[in-house]
Amino acid sequence: MTDVLFQKADYIAIRKALIDLHQRILKTPTSDEIKTCARHLGLLHKKTLVFKNDIETDLLTDYMVYSYRPNGFNMAEKFLRLNKSRLSELDQALLFRMSFARYSVIKIKDTGKNGEINVIDIFLNTEFTLVDKQLSKSAGSGFVIAGHIIDLGQFSIQSGASLPVDKPLMMAEEVQRVLQNFDRSSDDHFLLHPANNVKLARATITAAIRLGYTDDVRYHEV
């Protein structure tokens, strides 16, 4: 796609570019698209968007950018396709990575220097390095979160709207229904397929909102 090599030392610049791209992408959805995503997450009541707190607003916009795929690709990829010639090399490279962001449930193994966190993907049973300076200060070993993870090659970052996860959330009817109905016939892990990954994102976020996990976001040990 591009020759950009993402470096851990550039985390702050990368995060700043990511936030800027989010703001630009979120100017593009139509009213119907916003309502569709809100309905997916249980945030649309009698044709009106209803939020109990800012966390729910963040979860909706995050879902719109990464998990809403009406034509088989998310809004990050759509923005890249429509604006490629006008984008900087960094923005193109970052949007390309955002196009393949995966919704993951991850457990913190340990934290290191400069915001580096060693995490385990609970469903895929894989380990990788997540760089997140704020999370490294607020959550310790054993804590579990769910959110969109952007793979930048040597390390990964969060999209910015993560949820605390505990056993009751993973046992919620929405999540269990999705996990039980996944097609596991493929040789690849079922959550590596975008359509299945979207189902996990929708179920987890919907359950978290319904159960009140957005009222006071704290990370849990599982």
Secondary structure by P-SEA (a helix, b strand, c coil): cccbbbbccaaaaaaaaaaaaaaaaaacccaaaaaaaaaaaccccccbbbbccaaaaaaaaaaaacccccccccaaaaaaaaccccccaaaaaaaaaaaaccccbbbbccccccbbbbbbcccccbbbbbbbaaaaacccccccccccccccccccccccbbbbbcccccccaaaaaaaaaccccccccccccaaaaaaaaaaaaaaaaaaccccbbbbbcc
